[in-house]
Structure formats: C-alpha cells, structure tokens
C-alpha cells in the first residue's frame, strides 16, 4: 500500500481491521532521526492499528530531521526554539486530520507514540487537543508547558490515556524532567502510567513489551 501524499512525509503499515473505520497510531521520531527509526516497531505493534511513522519537517545538516531547532549557545547553554515547536504542533494536528480523511481512520481511536523530541510534541498535541487524541505513548521525553495552547487547562482531558517511561540514566533528557509529568497529568485528571527503566536514552526490550501490553489494553 503506497502512502497517499499528505502535508508531511511518512511511512505506512496498513491495518488488519475489517471495520469500516480503522484505529491508528502516529509515530514521531527524535531530534536528528527520521521516519524509518520508530517504523522498526511496526511489525510488533497490534495488527488492527494503521501505523503512520511521520518525518519531522525541518532538515538538519548533514542529515536527519527535527520538529524544532535545539541551539547550543556558550552564553545561554542549550535552548529550544519554542515558536518552531508550536508550528510543528499545528503541522502534526493538520497531518492527523488529513490522514483521518484520507484513510477513513477512527477519529475516536487515535494514538500518538513519540520518542524524545517526538514525545515532547506528542504531549503538546494531546494536552492541547485532548478531544482529538485517545492515547499517548511518551518515551524518553517530558512536557514543555511553553508549547501548549494557552487554553489547554480549560479542555476536558477525561478521555485521554498516557503511558510514559524514561531511562534512569538518561544522559540526554534528565530523568527529573520526565518525573514532573505525573503531577501535571494528575491535575488535569488524566489516566496515566509512568515507568522507569535502568537504561539511558533509548527503549529497552522490557520497556517495549511494557508499553505494547499497555497499548493492547487501551486501543
């Protein structure tokens, strides 16, 4: 099945579901990576899900892609381009709406799965537009409140479910940043699971099977 051209580039694994509307999972890779990275999960993900692994819109030199720039500055240290991140948040939302129409997806059964920068964007989309998203699998990332919509706290988050995990020895995104997520999710009344694994910035086999089981129970 060749992907239908949409506003962002992506790889596709069809759904095995015979229902008229298909449940779907959208995969968002980390900084400097591409759509092939998380697509390696596709053969192991539940068959009824249509899998769309999306390529971030900003090119990096000499290769790789990003959802927003991360700048390394001697004076200010590492900082993120929040305006560009907000633009990507909206690009992702547009892409999801396009995909729902193009593939007749079940708009009430949309899951986001992100890794690192892809997780930061998945949180931003789901917390800003909880009426559009059912589940989030948030791997090795954190919530950046500066890139959420201004009115996100007024939204109804009751139908949103989140699985978050982080490596205890992550050298890229500090564990403490990820550990702040549960407090915010509790305040919003979101059903969540948060797990830590004895790994660095990555997804171990144990981590993979844990989120896969969670996913099977939530789609």
N, C-alpha and C positions, 0 to 999 in steps of 0.2 A: 504494500500500500504506500504510494508516494504521498508525502505531505502536501497538503493544499497550501499554496503561498499565502502567508499572513504577514502582519506587520513586523514580527520578529522571526528570525530563523530558528528551526527546531528539528529534532528527530522524533519519530513517531513509532510506537508499538501499538497495534490495534487491540481492541478489547475483544474478549471471547464471549461477552454477554450477548444474549439473544433478545434482551429487552430493547424497546424502541429507543429509549434514551440511555446512553452509556455513562457510568460513573468514570471520573477521570482524575489523574494525578499529574501535576505540573512540577517538573524538577528544575531547580535553579542552582547553578554551579557557583563555586567560589571565585574570588579575585584571581585573575591570571589564568583561568582554566577555560574550558569550552563545553559545548553541549554533549560531547561524547563521554565526558568524565562520569557523571551520575547515570548516564544511559546504561552503563555497565550493570546497574541494579535491575534493569528492566526485566530480564528473564526470570528473576526471583520474585518480582512483585506480583500480587494477586492478579490472576488472569482476566477477571472481569473489568479491571481498570484499563482505560485507554491511557497510555503513558506518553506524555509530551515533554521532552527534555529541551529546554529553551536556551538559546545562546544570548548572552548579555550584549547590549547594543554598542558598547564603547570598546574600540580596539586598543590594545596595548602594544607597545614596541618591545621586542621584535615580534612577539606573537602572544596569543591569549586575549582574553576579553574581560571586561569589568562592568558591573552595574553602576559604579560610580568611582571617581578618582580617589585614590589614597595618596596623599602627598607627604613626602619625607623632608622636613624642614629643620635645619640646625637650630633655629631660634624657637620654633613652636613644637618641634617634635613631629610625631605622626598625626595627621588630621585628615578627616573625611570631608568630601565635598557633599554636604547635605542637600544642597539645591539639586545637584545631579541625581542624588539618591531619590529625592521626591519625584523627579522626572521619570526615573525608572519605575518607581511605584505605579505611576499612572500608565506607563507603557505596558507594564505587566497586566494591569487591570483591563486595558484595551485589548490586549492579546487574548486574555481569558474569555472576554465577551465574544471576540471574533471566533475563537475555537469552539465555543459552545454552539454558535450558529452553524459554523462550517461542518462540524462533525455530529450535530444533534446530541450534544452531551447533556447529562442530567444536571441542570443548574443548581439543584439542591444537594448534589453529591460531588463537590469539587474539593480535592485535597491538594495542598501545596507541600512540597518537600524541598528544603534548602540545605546547603552546606556553607558554613562560614558567611561570606558576604551575601550569598543566596538565602541564608536563614534570616539575616537582618532585613532583607527585602520581603521575605515571606511573612515575617512578623508585621512589617509595616503595612502590607496589603491586607492581611487578615484582621488586624486590630482596627484599621481604618474603615474596612468594608466587611464587617462580620456577616452581613446579610448575604454576601456572595460566596463565602467560604465555609466549608463544614469542618475540615481537619487541617492541621499543620503538623508536619514532622520537622522539627527545628534542630538540626545537627550542628554542633560546634559554632554557635552564634550567640547573639544577645539582642535585646530590644533597645533600639535607639529611638527614644521618645521624640527627638527633634525632627524625625522624618515621618511622624504620624500626622494624620489630618488634624486640624485644630479642634474639631468637634468629636474626636473618637470616643471620649469618655461618655458622651451622651447616647452612643449607639447601644443596641441590645446585643450582648455577646453570649447570651444563654445557650445558643445552639452551636457554639464553636468548641472544638476539642483540640488540645495541643499536647503533643509528645515532644519533650525537649531533652537533649542529652549533651554531655560535654566531657572532654578528657580532663582528668585530674592533673595532668602535667602538660597541658596545652601551652606551648610557647608563643603562639600567635595571638590568640584571644584569651585573656586571663579568665580562669575559672570563676573568679569573683564577679565578673561582668555577667556571666551566664546565670550565676546564682541569684541575681537580683530579679530575674524574670518571674519566678513564682509569686513574689509579693505583689507585683503589678497584676498578674493574671488572677490572683485571689480577689483583689479589689474590684476587678471587672466581672467577677462571678464566673470565670471560665474554668471548665473542667480540664485539668491538666495532669500530666505525669512528668516528673523530672528525674533523670537518672545521671549518675556519674560513672565513668569507666576509667580504669588505670592505664590510660593511653595519652598520647599527645594530640596534635591537631589532625584528627582523622577519624575513621569509622572502623572499629574492630568487628570481627565476626560476631562476637557476643552482642555488641551494640546493634548490628544489623538485624540479627534474629529477634532482638527485643523489640525494635520499632516495627519490624514486619508483623510480629504477633499482635502488637497494639493496632496496627493498621487493619489487619484482618477482622478485628473486633469492632472497628469503627466505620467501615465503609458500608 
